[in-house]
Amino acid sequence: MYTLLHGFYKYMVQKDEYCVLILGLDNAGKTTYLEAAKTKYTKKYKAMNPNRITTTVGLNIGKIDVDAVRLSFWDLGGFYI
């Protein structure tokens, strides 16, 4: 019985989760976009100063909850052509 109630509870409160890949050239503003999105949609989030954002080595992951949807942003470091 517990399993049935627990499963029903999870079904009612779970959020749809989507992954968004932010990919682009080096110094194209990917991390700046991620910080702006987190600032706009996350309450009590203090954004980084845009002048202090450096080149991403590896990746940045940001999670944003909008209504019943959770967005996971993957900001991959830029690459050279």
mmCIF file of the N, C-alpha and C atoms, coordinates in Angstrom:
data_MODEL
# 
_entry.id   MODEL 
# 
loop_
_atom_site.group_PDB 
_atom_site.id 
_atom_site.type_symbol 
_atom_site.label_atom_id 
_atom_site.label_alt_id 
_atom_site.label_comp_id 
_atom_site.label_asym_id 
_atom_site.label_entity_id 
_atom_site.label_seq_id 
_atom_site.pdbx_PDB_ins_code 
_atom_site.Cartn_x 
_atom_site.Cartn_y 
_atom_site.Cartn_z 
_atom_site.occupancy 
_atom_site.B_iso_or_equiv 
_atom_site.pdbx_formal_charge 
_atom_site.auth_seq_id 
_atom_site.auth_comp_id 
_atom_site.auth_asym_id 
_atom_site.auth_atom_id 
_atom_site.pdbx_PDB_model_num 
ATOM 1   N N  . MET A 1 1  ? 0.819  -1.192 0.000   1.00 0.00 ? 1  MET A N  1 
ATOM 2   C CA . MET A 1 1  ? 0.000  0.000  0.000   1.00 0.00 ? 1  MET A CA 1 
ATOM 3   C C  . MET A 1 1  ? 0.866  1.260  0.000   1.00 0.00 ? 1  MET A C  1 
ATOM 4   N N  . TYR A 1 2  ? 1.965  1.207  0.787   1.00 0.00 ? 2  TYR A N  1 
ATOM 5   C CA . TYR A 1 2  ? 2.856  2.365  0.844   1.00 0.00 ? 2  TYR A CA 1 
ATOM 6   C C  . TYR A 1 2  ? 3.423  2.674  -0.540  1.00 0.00 ? 2  TYR A C  1 
ATOM 7   N N  . THR A 1 3  ? 3.828  1.633  -1.263  1.00 0.00 ? 3  THR A N  1 
ATOM 8   C CA . THR A 1 3  ? 4.412  1.820  -2.587  1.00 0.00 ? 3  THR A CA 1 
ATOM 9   C C  . THR A 1 3  ? 3.419  2.472  -3.534  1.00 0.00 ? 3  THR A C  1 
ATOM 10  N N  . LEU A 1 4  ? 2.169  2.069  -3.454  1.00 0.00 ? 4  LEU A N  1 
ATOM 11  C CA . LEU A 1 4  ? 1.138  2.638  -4.303  1.00 0.00 ? 4  LEU A CA 1 
ATOM 12  C C  . LEU A 1 4  ? 0.945  4.130  -3.994  1.00 0.00 ? 4  LEU A C  1 
ATOM 13  N N  . LEU A 1 5  ? 0.850  4.479  -2.718  1.00 0.00 ? 5  LEU A N  1 
ATOM 14  C CA . LEU A 1 5  ? 0.675  5.883  -2.331  1.00 0.00 ? 5  LEU A CA 1 
ATOM 15  C C  . LEU A 1 5  ? 1.912  6.723  -2.661  1.00 0.00 ? 5  LEU A C  1 
ATOM 16  N N  . HIS A 1 6  ? 3.078  6.129  -2.441  1.00 0.00 ? 6  HIS A N  1 
ATOM 17  C CA . HIS A 1 6  ? 4.313  6.850  -2.748  1.00 0.00 ? 6  HIS A CA 1 
ATOM 18  C C  . HIS A 1 6  ? 4.415  7.119  -4.256  1.00 0.00 ? 6  HIS A C  1 
ATOM 19  N N  . GLY A 1 7  ? 4.093  6.116  -5.070  1.00 0.00 ? 7  GLY A N  1 
ATOM 20  C CA . GLY A 1 7  ? 4.117  6.287  -6.515  1.00 0.00 ? 7  GLY A CA 1 
ATOM 21  C C  . GLY A 1 7  ? 3.117  7.333  -6.977  1.00 0.00 ? 7  GLY A C  1 
ATOM 22  N N  . PHE A 1 8  ? 1.931  7.348  -6.379  1.00 0.00 ? 8  PHE A N  1 
ATOM 23  C CA . PHE A 1 8  ? 0.918  8.346  -6.742  1.00 0.00 ? 8  PHE A CA 1 
ATOM 24  C C  . PHE A 1 8  ? 1.377  9.746  -6.352  1.00 0.00 ? 8  PHE A C  1 
ATOM 25  N N  . TYR A 1 9  ? 1.992  9.876  -5.179  1.00 0.00 ? 9  TYR A N  1 
ATOM 26  C CA . TYR A 1 9  ? 2.507  11.166 -4.718  1.00 0.00 ? 9  TYR A CA 1 
ATOM 27  C C  . TYR A 1 9  ? 3.596  11.678 -5.681  1.00 0.00 ? 9  TYR A C  1 
ATOM 28  N N  . LYS A 1 10 ? 4.539  10.799 -6.056  1.00 0.00 ? 10 LYS A N  1 
ATOM 29  C CA . LYS A 1 10 ? 5.595  11.205 -6.978  1.00 0.00 ? 10 LYS A CA 1 
ATOM 30  C C  . LYS A 1 10 ? 5.019  11.619 -8.323  1.00 0.00 ? 10 LYS A C  1 
ATOM 31  N N  . TYR A 1 11 ? 3.989  10.916 -8.788  1.00 0.00 ? 11 TYR A N  1 
ATOM 32  C CA . TYR A 1 11 ? 3.354  11.251 -10.057 1.00 0.00 ? 11 TYR A CA 1 
ATOM 33  C C  . TYR A 1 11 ? 2.714  12.638 -9.998  1.00 0.00 ? 11 TYR A C  1 
ATOM 34  N N  . MET A 1 12 ? 2.135  12.977 -8.861  1.00 0.00 ? 12 MET A N  1 
ATOM 35  C CA . MET A 1 12 ? 1.434  14.258 -8.738  1.00 0.00 ? 12 MET A CA 1 
ATOM 36  C C  . MET A 1 12 ? 2.396  15.446 -8.620  1.00 0.00 ? 12 MET A C  1 
ATOM 37  N N  . VAL A 1 13 ? 3.532  15.266 -7.983  1.00 0.00 ? 13 VAL A N  1 
ATOM 38  C CA . VAL A 1 13 ? 4.423  16.406 -7.731  1.00 0.00 ? 13 VAL A CA 1 
ATOM 39  C C  . VAL A 1 13 ? 5.654  16.437 -8.629  1.00 0.00 ? 13 VAL A C  1 
ATOM 40  N N  . GLN A 1 14 ? 5.864  15.427 -9.459  1.00 0.00 ? 14 GLN A N  1 
ATOM 41  C CA . GLN A 1 14 ? 7.061  15.429 -10.296 1.00 0.00 ? 14 GLN A CA 1 
ATOM 42  C C  . GLN A 1 14 ? 6.985  16.496 -11.374 1.00 0.00 ? 14 GLN A C  1 
ATOM 43  N N  . LYS A 1 15 ? 8.137  16.917 -11.819 1.00 0.00 ? 15 LYS A N  1 
ATOM 44  C CA . LYS A 1 15 ? 8.232  17.918 -12.867 1.00 0.00 ? 15 LYS A CA 1 
ATOM 45  C C  . LYS A 1 15 ? 8.805  17.271 -14.119 1.00 0.00 ? 15 LYS A C  1 
ATOM 46  N N  . ASP A 1 16 ? 8.345  17.729 -15.265 1.00 0.00 ? 16 ASP A N  1 
ATOM 47  C CA . ASP A 1 16 ? 8.956  17.291 -16.513 1.00 0.00 ? 16 ASP A CA 1 
ATOM 48  C C  . ASP A 1 16 ? 10.345 17.908 -16.573 1.00 0.00 ? 16 ASP A C  1 
ATOM 49  N N  . GLU A 1 17 ? 11.328 17.113 -16.982 1.00 0.00 ? 17 GLU A N  1 
ATOM 50  C CA . GLU A 1 17 ? 12.702 17.614 -17.017 1.00 0.00 ? 17 GLU A CA 1 
ATOM 51  C C  . GLU A 1 17 ? 13.223 17.567 -18.451 1.00 0.00 ? 17 GLU A C  1 
ATOM 52  N N  . TYR A 1 18 ? 13.790 18.673 -18.868 1.00 0.00 ? 18 TYR A N  1 
ATOM 53  C CA . TYR A 1 18 ? 14.357 18.784 -20.200 1.00 0.00 ? 18 TYR A CA 1 
ATOM 54  C C  . TYR A 1 18 ? 15.792 19.276 -20.083 1.00 0.00 ? 18 TYR A C  1 
ATOM 55  N N  . CYS A 1 19 ? 16.643 18.774 -20.957 1.00 0.00 ? 19 CYS A N  1 
ATOM 56  C CA . CYS A 1 19 ? 18.036 19.203 -21.003 1.00 0.00 ? 19 CYS A CA 1 
ATOM 57  C C  . CYS A 1 19 ? 18.240 20.078 -22.233 1.00 0.00 ? 19 CYS A C  1 
ATOM 58  N N  . VAL A 1 20 ? 18.888 21.218 -22.025 1.00 0.00 ? 20 VAL A N  1 
ATOM 59  C CA . VAL A 1 20 ? 19.153 22.167 -23.103 1.00 0.00 ? 20 VAL A CA 1 
ATOM 60  C C  . VAL A 1 20 ? 20.669 22.319 -23.225 1.00 0.00 ? 20 VAL A C  1 
ATOM 61  N N  . LEU A 1 21 ? 21.189 22.077 -24.416 1.00 0.00 ? 21 LEU A N  1 
ATOM 62  C CA . LEU A 1 21 ? 22.613 22.200 -24.670 1.00 0.00 ? 21 LEU A CA 1 
ATOM 63  C C  . LEU A 1 21 ? 22.893 23.561 -25.287 1.00 0.00 ? 21 LEU A C  1 
ATOM 64  N N  . ILE A 1 22 ? 23.761 24.334 -24.640 1.00 0.00 ? 22 ILE A N  1 
ATOM 65  C CA . ILE A 1 22 ? 24.174 25.633 -25.163 1.00 0.00 ? 22 ILE A CA 1 
ATOM 66  C C  . ILE A 1 22 ? 25.558 25.432 -25.772 1.00 0.00 ? 22 ILE A C  1 
ATOM 67  N N  . LEU A 1 23 ? 25.610 25.528 -27.085 1.00 0.00 ? 23 LEU A N  1 
ATOM 68  C CA . LEU A 1 23 ? 26.838 25.228 -27.798 1.00 0.00 ? 23 LEU A CA 1 
ATOM 69  C C  . LEU A 1 23 ? 27.132 26.361 -28.773 1.00 0.00 ? 23 LEU A C  1 
ATOM 70  N N  . GLY A 1 24 ? 28.376 26.783 -28.832 1.00 0.00 ? 24 GLY A N  1 
ATOM 71  C CA . GLY A 1 24 ? 28.723 27.856 -29.750 1.00 0.00 ? 24 GLY A CA 1 
ATOM 72  C C  . GLY A 1 24 ? 30.219 28.113 -29.752 1.00 0.00 ? 24 GLY A C  1 
ATOM 73  N N  . LEU A 1 25 ? 30.605 29.105 -30.485 1.00 0.00 ? 25 LEU A N  1 
ATOM 74  C CA . LEU A 1 25 ? 32.013 29.461 -30.596 1.00 0.00 ? 25 LEU A CA 1 
ATOM 75  C C  . LEU A 1 25 ? 32.521 30.092 -29.303 1.00 0.00 ? 25 LEU A C  1 
ATOM 76  N N  . ASP A 1 26 ? 33.831 30.158 -29.203 1.00 0.00 ? 26 ASP A N  1 
ATOM 77  C CA . ASP A 1 26 ? 34.472 30.755 -28.038 1.00 0.00 ? 26 ASP A CA 1 
ATOM 78  C C  . ASP A 1 26 ? 34.128 32.236 -27.957 1.00 0.00 ? 26 ASP A C  1 
ATOM 79  N N  . ASN A 1 27 ? 33.868 32.733 -26.754 1.00 0.00 ? 27 ASN A N  1 
ATOM 80  C CA . ASN A 1 27 ? 33.504 34.129 -26.490 1.00 0.00 ? 27 ASN A CA 1 
ATOM 81  C C  . ASN A 1 27 ? 32.240 34.568 -27.225 1.00 0.00 ? 27 ASN A C  1 
ATOM 82  N N  . ALA A 1 28 ? 31.267 33.671 -27.341 1.00 0.00 ? 28 ALA A N  1 
ATOM 83  C CA . ALA A 1 28 ? 30.019 34.006 -28.024 1.00 0.00 ? 28 ALA A CA 1 
ATOM 84  C C  . ALA A 1 28 ? 28.919 34.434 -27.053 1.00 0.00 ? 28 ALA A C  1 
ATOM 85  N N  . GLY A 1 29 ? 29.143 34.313 -25.740 1.00 0.00 ? 29 GLY A N  1 
ATOM 86  C CA . GLY A 1 29 ? 28.159 34.754 -24.762 1.00 0.00 ? 29 GLY A CA 1 
ATOM 87  C C  . GLY A 1 29 ? 27.295 33.640 -24.195 1.00 0.00 ? 29 GLY A C  1 
ATOM 88  N N  . LYS A 1 30 ? 27.755 32.411 -24.279 1.00 0.00 ? 30 LYS A N  1 
ATOM 89  C CA . LYS A 1 30 ? 26.966 31.272 -23.772 1.00 0.00 ? 30 LYS A CA 1 
ATOM 90  C C  . LYS A 1 30 ? 26.806 31.333 -22.256 1.00 0.00 ? 30 LYS A C  1 
ATOM 91  N N  . THR A 1 31 ? 27.874 31.556 -21.545 1.00 0.00 ? 31 THR A N  1 
ATOM 92  C CA . THR A 1 31 ? 27.811 31.621 -20.080 1.00 0.00 ? 31 THR A CA 1 
ATOM 93  C C  . THR A 1 31 ? 27.045 32.859 -19.641 1.00 0.00 ? 31 THR A C  1 
ATOM 94  N N  . THR A 1 32 ? 27.186 33.957 -20.344 1.00 0.00 ? 32 THR A N  1 
ATOM 95  C CA . THR A 1 32 ? 26.445 35.166 -20.026 1.00 0.00 ? 32 THR A CA 1 
ATOM 96  C C  . THR A 1 32 ? 24.949 34.923 -20.186 1.00 0.00 ? 32 THR A C  1 
ATOM 97  N N  . TYR A 1 33 ? 24.558 34.206 -21.245 1.00 0.00 ? 33 TYR A N  1 
ATOM 98  C CA . TYR A 1 33 ? 23.148 33.858 -21.441 1.00 0.00 ? 33 TYR A CA 1 
ATOM 99  C C  . TYR A 1 33 ? 22.646 32.974 -20.305 1.00 0.00 ? 33 TYR A C  1 
ATOM 100 N N  . LEU A 1 34 ? 23.451 31.992 -19.902 1.00 0.00 ? 34 LEU A N  1 
ATOM 101 C CA . LEU A 1 34 ? 23.056 31.098 -18.806 1.00 0.00 ? 34 LEU A CA 1 
ATOM 102 C C  . LEU A 1 34 ? 22.872 31.887 -17.515 1.00 0.00 ? 34 LEU A C  1 
ATOM 103 N N  . GLU A 1 35 ? 23.771 32.782 -17.216 1.00 0.00 ? 35 GLU A N  1 
ATOM 104 C CA . GLU A 1 35 ? 23.652 33.604 -16.004 1.00 0.00 ? 35 GLU A CA 1 
ATOM 105 C C  . GLU A 1 35 ? 22.424 34.508 -16.068 1.00 0.00 ? 35 GLU A C  1 
ATOM 106 N N  . ALA A 1 36 ? 22.142 35.079 -17.237 1.00 0.00 ? 36 ALA A N  1 
ATOM 107 C CA . ALA A 1 36 ? 20.960 35.936 -17.379 1.00 0.00 ? 36 ALA A CA 1 
ATOM 108 C C  . ALA A 1 36 ? 19.678 35.139 -17.194 1.00 0.00 ? 36 ALA A C  1 
ATOM 109 N N  . ALA A 1 37 ? 19.631 33.920 -17.723 1.00 0.00 ? 37 ALA A N  1 
ATOM 110 C CA . ALA A 1 37 ? 18.444 33.076 -17.572 1.00 0.00 ? 37 ALA A CA 1 
ATOM 111 C C  . ALA A 1 37 ? 18.248 32.673 -16.112 1.00 0.00 ? 37 ALA A C  1 
ATOM 112 N N  . LYS A 1 38 ? 19.339 32.311 -15.428 1.00 0.00 ? 38 LYS A N  1 
ATOM 113 C CA . LYS A 1 38 ? 19.230 31.950 -14.012 1.00 0.00 ? 38 LYS A CA 1 
ATOM 114 C C  . LYS A 1 38 ? 18.779 33.147 -13.182 1.00 0.00 ? 38 LYS A C  1 
ATOM 115 N N  . THR A 1 39 ? 19.261 34.327 -13.505 1.00 0.00 ? 39 THR A N  1 
ATOM 116 C CA . THR A 1 39 ? 18.863 35.533 -12.778 1.00 0.00 ? 39 THR A CA 1 
ATOM 117 C C  . THR A 1 39 ? 17.383 35.825 -12.969 1.00 0.00 ? 39 THR A C  1 
ATOM 118 N N  . LYS A 1 40 ? 16.888 35.647 -14.187 1.00 0.00 ? 40 LYS A N  1 
ATOM 119 C CA . LYS A 1 40 ? 15.504 35.983 -14.483 1.00 0.00 ? 40 LYS A CA 1 
ATOM 120 C C  . LYS A 1 40 ? 14.512 34.990 -13.874 1.00 0.00 ? 40 LYS A C  1 
ATOM 121 N N  . TYR A 1 41 ? 14.843 33.701 -13.893 1.00 0.00 ? 41 TYR A N  1 
ATOM 122 C CA . TYR A 1 41 ? 13.868 32.687 -13.505 1.00 0.00 ? 41 TYR A CA 1 
ATOM 123 C C  . TYR A 1 41 ? 14.094 32.057 -12.136 1.00 0.00 ? 41 TYR A C  1 
ATOM 124 N N  . THR A 1 42 ? 15.192 32.373 -11.467 1.00 0.00 ? 42 THR A N  1 
ATOM 125 C CA . THR A 1 42 ? 15.454 31.806 -10.146 1.00 0.00 ? 42 THR A CA 1 
ATOM 126 C C  . THR A 1 42 ? 15.363 32.917 -9.109  1.00 0.00 ? 42 THR A C  1 
ATOM 127 N N  . LYS A 1 43 ? 14.464 32.734 -8.157  1.00 0.00 ? 43 LYS A N  1 
ATOM 128 C CA . LYS A 1 43 ? 14.309 33.740 -7.104  1.00 0.00 ? 43 LYS A CA 1 
ATOM 129 C C  . LYS A 1 43 ? 15.516 33.704 -6.176  1.00 0.00 ? 43 LYS A C  1 
ATOM 130 N N  . LYS A 1 44 ? 15.885 34.862 -5.696  1.00 0.00 ? 44 LYS A N  1 
ATOM 131 C CA . LYS A 1 44 ? 16.996 35.034 -4.755  1.00 0.00 ? 44 LYS A CA 1 
ATOM 132 C C  . LYS A 1 44 ? 18.332 34.562 -5.319  1.00 0.00 ? 44 LYS A C  1 
ATOM 133 N N  . TYR A 1 45 ? 18.487 34.573 -6.639  1.00 0.00 ? 45 TYR A N  1 
ATOM 134 C CA . TYR A 1 45 ? 19.767 34.215 -7.243  1.00 0.00 ? 45 TYR A CA 1 
ATOM 135 C C  . TYR A 1 45 ? 20.520 35.494 -7.561  1.00 0.00 ? 45 TYR A C  1 
ATOM 136 N N  . LYS A 1 46 ? 21.724 35.597 -7.048  1.00 0.00 ? 46 LYS A N  1 
ATOM 137 C CA . LYS A 1 46 ? 22.547 36.772 -7.314  1.00 0.00 ? 46 LYS A CA 1 
ATOM 138 C C  . LYS A 1 46 ? 23.477 36.456 -8.471  1.00 0.00 ? 46 LYS A C  1 
ATOM 139 N N  . ALA A 1 47 ? 23.315 37.166 -9.554  1.00 0.00 ? 47 ALA A N  1 
ATOM 140 C CA . ALA A 1 47 ? 24.073 36.899 -10.774 1.00 0.00 ? 47 ALA A CA 1 
ATOM 141 C C  . ALA A 1 47 ? 25.523 37.325 -10.630 1.00 0.00 ? 47 ALA A C  1 
ATOM 142 N N  . MET A 1 48 ? 26.355 36.699 -11.440 1.00 0.00 ? 48 MET A N  1 
ATOM 143 C CA . MET A 1 48 ? 27.754 37.105 -11.522 1.00 0.00 ? 48 MET A CA 1 
ATOM 144 C C  . MET A 1 48 ? 27.835 38.423 -12.283 1.00 0.00 ? 48 MET A C  1 
ATOM 145 N N  . ASN A 1 49 ? 28.813 39.200 -11.961 1.00 0.00 ? 49 ASN A N  1 
ATOM 146 C CA . ASN A 1 49 ? 29.078 40.420 -12.709 1.00 0.00 ? 49 ASN A CA 1 
ATOM 147 C C  . ASN A 1 49 ? 29.548 40.014 -14.105 1.00 0.00 ? 49 ASN A C  1 
ATOM 148 N N  . PRO A 1 50 ? 28.908 40.506 -15.163 1.00 0.00 ? 50 PRO A N  1 
ATOM 149 C CA . PRO A 1 50 ? 29.321 40.109 -16.516 1.00 0.00 ? 50 PRO A CA 1 
ATOM 150 C C  . PRO A 1 50 ? 30.791 40.377 -16.821 1.00 0.00 ? 50 PRO A C  1 
ATOM 151 N N  . ASN A 1 51 ? 31.389 41.331 -16.139 1.00 0.00 ? 51 ASN A N  1 
ATOM 152 C CA . ASN A 1 51 ? 32.811 41.614 -16.351 1.00 0.00 ? 51 ASN A CA 1 
ATOM 153 C C  . ASN A 1 51 ? 33.707 40.546 -15.727 1.00 0.00 ? 51 ASN A C  1 
ATOM 154 N N  . ARG A 1 52 ? 33.171 39.751 -14.817 1.00 0.00 ? 52 ARG A N  1 
ATOM 155 C CA . ARG A 1 52 ? 33.953 38.726 -14.123 1.00 0.00 ? 52 ARG A CA 1 
ATOM 156 C C  . ARG A 1 52 ? 33.800 37.345 -14.737 1.00 0.00 ? 52 ARG A C  1 
ATOM 157 N N  . ILE A 1 53 ? 32.966 37.192 -15.750 1.00 0.00 ? 53 ILE A N  1 
ATOM 158 C CA . ILE A 1 53 ? 32.773 35.893 -16.405 1.00 0.00 ? 53 ILE A CA 1 
ATOM 159 C C  . ILE A 1 53 ? 33.975 35.631 -17.310 1.00 0.00 ? 53 ILE A C  1 
ATOM 160 N N  . THR A 1 54 ? 34.620 34.488 -17.099 1.00 0.00 ? 54 THR A N  1 
ATOM 161 C CA . THR A 1 54 ? 35.793 34.139 -17.895 1.00 0.00 ? 54 THR A CA 1 
ATOM 162 C C  . THR A 1 54 ? 35.451 33.012 -18.861 1.00 0.00 ? 54 THR A C  1 
ATOM 163 N N  . THR A 1 55 ? 36.405 32.640 -19.661 1.00 0.00 ? 55 THR A N  1 
ATOM 164 C CA . THR A 1 55 ? 36.223 31.554 -20.621 1.00 0.00 ? 55 THR A CA 1 
ATOM 165 C C  . THR A 1 55 ? 35.929 30.258 -19.871 1.00 0.00 ? 55 THR A C  1 
ATOM 166 N N  . THR A 1 56 ? 34.928 29.532 -20.344 1.00 0.00 ? 56 THR A N  1 
ATOM 167 C CA . THR A 1 56 ? 34.537 28.284 -19.703 1.00 0.00 ? 56 THR A CA 1 
ATOM 168 C C  . THR A 1 56 ? 35.498 27.174 -20.102 1.00 0.00 ? 56 THR A C  1 
ATOM 169 N N  . VAL A 1 57 ? 36.043 26.509 -19.090 1.00 0.00 ? 57 VAL A N  1 
ATOM 170 C CA . VAL A 1 57 ? 36.879 25.336 -19.318 1.00 0.00 ? 57 VAL A CA 1 
ATOM 171 C C  . VAL A 1 57 ? 36.054 24.148 -18.859 1.00 0.00 ? 57 VAL A C  1 
ATOM 172 N N  . GLY A 1 58 ? 35.668 23.291 -19.778 1.00 0.00 ? 58 GLY A N  1 
ATOM 173 C CA . GLY A 1 58 ? 34.798 22.170 -19.426 1.00 0.00 ? 58 GLY A CA 1 
ATOM 174 C C  . GLY A 1 58 ? 33.354 22.549 -19.679 1.00 0.00 ? 58 GLY A C  1 
ATOM 175 N N  . LEU A 1 59 ? 32.546 22.539 -18.608 1.00 0.00 ? 59 LEU A N  1 
ATOM 176 C CA . LEU A 1 59 ? 31.148 22.904 -18.785 1.00 0.00 ? 59 LEU A CA 1 
ATOM 177 C C  . LEU A 1 59 ? 30.568 23.505 -17.517 1.00 0.00 ? 59 LEU A C  1 
ATOM 178 N N  . ASN A 1 60 ? 29.509 24.282 -17.691 1.00 0.00 ? 60 ASN A N  1 
ATOM 179 C CA . ASN A 1 60 ? 28.709 24.821 -16.595 1.00 0.00 ? 60 ASN A CA 1 
ATOM 180 C C  . ASN A 1 60 ? 27.331 24.186 -16.698 1.00 0.00 ? 60 ASN A C  1 
ATOM 181 N N  . ILE A 1 61 ? 26.768 23.818 -15.560 1.00 0.00 ? 61 ILE A N  1 
ATOM 182 C CA . ILE A 1 61 ? 25.419 23.258 -15.548 1.00 0.00 ? 61 ILE A CA 1 
ATOM 183 C C  . ILE A 1 61 ? 24.551 24.162 -14.697 1.00 0.00 ? 61 ILE A C  1 
ATOM 184 N N  . GLY A 1 62 ? 23.423 24.580 -15.253 1.00 0.00 ? 62 GLY A N  1 
ATOM 185 C CA . GLY A 1 62 ? 22.472 25.412 -14.529 1.00 0.00 ? 62 GLY A CA 1 
ATOM 186 C C  . GLY A 1 62 ? 21.102 24.781 -14.582 1.00 0.00 ? 62 GLY A C  1 
ATOM 187 N N  . LYS A 1 63 ? 20.398 24.792 -13.455 1.00 0.00 ? 63 LYS A N  1 
ATOM 188 C CA . LYS A 1 63 ? 19.048 24.232 -13.403 1.00 0.00 ? 63 LYS A CA 1 
ATOM 189 C C  . LYS A 1 63 ? 18.067 25.338 -13.073 1.00 0.00 ? 63 LYS A C  1 
ATOM 190 N N  . ILE A 1 64 ? 16.986 25.390 -13.843 1.00 0.00 ? 64 ILE A N  1 
ATOM 191 C CA . ILE A 1 64 ? 15.959 26.410 -13.676 1.00 0.00 ? 64 ILE A CA 1 
ATOM 192 C C  . ILE A 1 64 ? 14.608 25.722 -13.599 1.00 0.00 ? 64 ILE A C  1 
ATOM 193 N N  . ASP A 1 65 ? 13.802 26.083 -12.608 1.00 0.00 ? 65 ASP A N  1 
ATOM 194 C CA . ASP A 1 65 ? 12.445 25.569 -12.481 1.00 0.00 ? 65 ASP A CA 1 
ATOM 195 C C  . ASP A 1 65 ? 11.471 26.636 -12.945 1.00 0.00 ? 65 ASP A C  1 
ATOM 196 N N  . VAL A 1 66 ? 10.675 26.296 -13.951 1.00 0.00 ? 66 VAL A N  1 
ATOM 197 C CA . VAL A 1 66 ? 9.650  27.194 -14.470 1.00 0.00 ? 66 VAL A CA 1 
ATOM 198 C C  . VAL A 1 66 ? 8.336  26.433 -14.418 1.00 0.00 ? 66 VAL A C  1 
ATOM 199 N N  . ASP A 1 67 ? 7.430  26.885 -13.547 1.00 0.00 ? 67 ASP A N  1 
ATOM 200 C CA . ASP A 1 67 ? 6.141  26.229 -13.340 1.00 0.00 ? 67 ASP A CA 1 
ATOM 201 C C  . ASP A 1 67 ? 6.359  24.743 -13.049 1.00 0.00 ? 67 ASP A C  1 
ATOM 202 N N  . ALA A 1 68 ? 5.863  23.859 -13.909 1.00 0.00 ? 68 ALA A N  1 
ATOM 203 C CA . ALA A 1 68 ? 5.973  22.419 -13.672 1.00 0.00 ? 68 ALA A CA 1 
ATOM 204 C C  . ALA A 1 68 ? 7.068  21.792 -14.527 1.00 0.00 ? 68 ALA A C  1 
ATOM 205 N N  . VAL A 1 69 ? 8.041  22.597 -14.950 1.00 0.00 ? 69 VAL A N  1 
ATOM 206 C CA . VAL A 1 69 ? 9.101  22.110 -15.824 1.00 0.00 ? 69 VAL A CA 1 
ATOM 207 C C  . VAL A 1 69 ? 10.453 22.458 -15.209 1.00 0.00 ? 69 VAL A C  1 
ATOM 208 N N  . ARG A 1 70 ? 11.374 21.508 -15.235 1.00 0.00 ? 70 ARG A N  1 
ATOM 209 C CA . ARG A 1 70 ? 12.748 21.769 -14.805 1.00 0.00 ? 70 ARG A CA 1 
ATOM 210 C C  . ARG A 1 70 ? 13.641 21.728 -16.034 1.00 0.00 ? 70 ARG A C  1 
ATOM 211 N N  . LEU A 1 71 ? 14.353 22.815 -16.270 1.00 0.00 ? 71 LEU A N  1 
ATOM 212 C CA . LEU A 1 71 ? 15.269 22.910 -17.399 1.00 0.00 ? 71 LEU A CA 1 
ATOM 213 C C  . LEU A 1 71 ? 16.698 22.791 -16.891 1.00 0.00 ? 71 LEU A C  1 
ATOM 214 N N  . SER A 1 72 ? 17.442 21.865 -17.462 1.00 0.00 ? 72 SER A N  1 
ATOM 215 C CA . SER A 1 72 ? 18.856 21.716 -17.139 1.00 0.00 ? 72 SER A CA 1 
ATOM 216 C C  . SER A 1 72 ? 19.661 22.222 -18.329 1.00 0.00 ? 72 SER A C  1 
ATOM 217 N N  . PHE A 1 73 ? 20.374 23.321 -18.127 1.00 0.00 ? 73 PHE A N  1 
ATOM 218 C CA . PHE A 1 73 ? 21.188 23.913 -19.183 1.00 0.00 ? 73 PHE A CA 1 
ATOM 219 C C  . PHE A 1 73 ? 22.616 23.399 -19.060 1.00 0.00 ? 73 PHE A C  1 
ATOM 220 N N  . TRP A 1 74 ? 23.142 22.909 -20.155 1.00 0.00 ? 74 TRP A N  1 
ATOM 221 C CA . TRP A 1 74 ? 24.533 22.465 -20.213 1.00 0.00 ? 74 TRP A CA 1 
ATOM 222 C C  . TRP A 1 74 ? 25.290 23.438 -21.115 1.00 0.00 ? 74 TRP A C  1 
ATOM 223 N N  . ASP A 1 75 ? 26.146 24.223 -20.521 1.00 0.00 ? 75 ASP A N  1 
ATOM 224 C CA . ASP A 1 75 ? 26.932 25.232 -21.238 1.00 0.00 ? 75 ASP A CA 1 
ATOM 225 C C  . ASP A 1 75 ? 28.315 24.636 -21.480 1.00 0.00 ? 75 ASP A C  1 
ATOM 226 N N  . LEU A 1 76 ? 28.567 24.166 -22.690 1.00 0.00 ? 76 LEU A N  1 
ATOM 227 C CA . LEU A 1 76 ? 29.868 23.589 -23.018 1.00 0.00 ? 76 LEU A CA 1 
ATOM 228 C C  . LEU A 1 76 ? 30.854 24.696 -23.343 1.00 0.00 ? 76 LEU A C  1 
ATOM 229 N N  . GLY A 1 77 ? 32.098 24.485 -22.961 1.00 0.00 ? 77 GLY A N  1 
ATOM 230 C CA . GLY A 1 77 ? 33.136 25.458 -23.259 1.00 0.00 ? 77 GLY A CA 1 
ATOM 231 C C  . GLY A 1 77 ? 33.267 25.658 -24.744 1.00 0.00 ? 77 GLY A C  1 
ATOM 232 N N  . GLY A 1 78 ? 33.596 26.875 -25.139 1.00 0.00 ? 78 GLY A N  1 
ATOM 233 C CA . GLY A 1 78 ? 33.732 27.184 -26.560 1.00 0.00 ? 78 GLY A CA 1 
ATOM 234 C C  . GLY A 1 78 ? 34.875 26.439 -27.199 1.00 0.00 ? 78 GLY A C  1 
ATOM 235 N N  . PHE A 1 79 ? 34.843 26.352 -28.496 1.00 0.00 ? 79 PHE A N  1 
ATOM 236 C CA . PHE A 1 79 ? 35.902 25.691 -29.229 1.00 0.00 ? 79 PHE A CA 1 
ATOM 237 C C  . PHE A 1 79 ? 36.335 26.572 -30.385 1.00 0.00 ? 79 PHE A C  1 
ATOM 238 N N  . TYR A 1 80 ? 37.547 26.398 -30.779 1.00 0.00 ? 80 TYR A N  1 
ATOM 239 C CA . TYR A 1 80 ? 38.150 27.247 -31.813 1.00 0.00 ? 80 TYR A CA 1 
ATOM 240 C C  . TYR A 1 80 ? 37.963 26.622 -33.180 1.00 0.00 ? 80 TYR A C  1 
ATOM 241 N N  . ILE A 1 81 ? 37.870 27.490 -34.169 1.00 0.00 ? 81 ILE A N  1 
ATOM 242 C CA . ILE A 1 81 ? 37.809 27.014 -35.551 1.00 0.00 ? 81 ILE A CA 1 
ATOM 243 C C  . ILE A 1 81 ? 39.120 27.356 -36.222 1.00 0.00 ? 81 ILE A C  1 
# 
